[in-house]
Amino acid sequence: MFDSHISTLLSGTLFRKIMNNEHLNPLEFNFLTGVLINNNIPFDTAFAAGTRKNPASIQLTIHINPSASLVLVTNLEPGSSVFSPSP
């Protein structure tokens, strides 16, 4: 399947940036989704526009298999995300 692609992607610079709670710009996020598409890795995205209280945020859900998904949330600006962490 795409297990080797997942491990390669997760060790990449953009994923490390997300894991370190650094901000992604829209170009970096588009590049990331392009890589997922090119490697035929299923994913979903959700976008929350920024408000005065919360920054613009993106939630990326990567589907590993039918019962496992990886959910990543990144802010496009400084602040606390609109998306709450999964329990």
C-alpha positions in Angstrom: 0.0 0.0 0.0 1.4 3.4 0.9 3.0 2.6 4.3 6.5 3.5 3.1 5.2 6.8 1.7 3.6 7.7 5.1 6.8 7.2 7.0 8.8 9.3 4.5 6.2 12.1 4.6 6.0 12.1 8.4 9.8 12.6 8.7 9.6 15.6 6.3 10.2 19.2 7.1 6.5 20.3 6.8 5.3 17.6 9.1 8.0 18.5 11.6 6.9 22.1 11.4 3.3 21.1 12.2 4.4 18.8 15.1 6.4 21.8 16.5 3.3 24.0 16.4 5.0 26.3 13.9 2.8 28.2 11.5 2.3 27.0 7.9 1.6 29.4 5.1 -1.0 28.5 2.5 1.7 27.7 -0.1 3.3 25.2 2.3 -0.1 23.6 3.0 -0.9 23.3 -0.7 2.5 21.7 -1.3 1.7 19.2 1.5 -1.7 18.3 0.0 -0.1 17.9 -3.4 2.4 15.4 -2.0 -0.4 13.4 -0.5 -2.3 13.4 -3.8 0.8 12.4 -5.8 1.3 9.5 -3.4 -2.3 8.5 -3.5 -2.8 8.9 0.2 -6.4 9.7 1.2 -7.0 12.7 3.4 -9.6 15.3 4.4 -9.2 19.0 5.3 -11.2 21.5 7.2 -10.5 25.2 7.3 -11.6 27.7 10.0 -11.4 31.3 9.1 -9.7 33.5 11.7 -11.6 35.7 14.1 -10.4 38.3 16.6 -10.1 35.6 19.2 -8.7 32.7 17.1 -6.3 32.5 14.2 -7.1 30.9 10.9 -6.5 27.1 11.2 -6.5 24.0 9.1 -7.2 20.5 10.2 -5.7 17.8 8.1 -6.9 14.2 8.6 -4.8 11.5 6.9 -6.5 8.2 6.6 -3.9 5.5 7.3 -6.3 2.5 7.0 -10.1 2.0 7.6 -9.7 2.2 11.4 -6.7 4.6 11.9 -6.4 8.2 11.0 -3.8 10.9 11.8 -5.3 14.3 12.6 -3.0 17.3 12.4 -4.0 20.9 13.2 -1.9 23.9 12.1 -2.5 27.6 12.5 -1.9 30.0 9.7 -1.4 32.8 12.3 -0.2 33.0 16.0 -2.8 32.0 18.6 -5.0 29.1 19.8 -6.7 27.0 17.2 -10.4 26.8 16.7 -10.1 23.1 16.3 -10.0 21.2 19.6 -7.6 18.3 20.1 -9.2 14.8 19.8 -9.6 12.9 23.0 
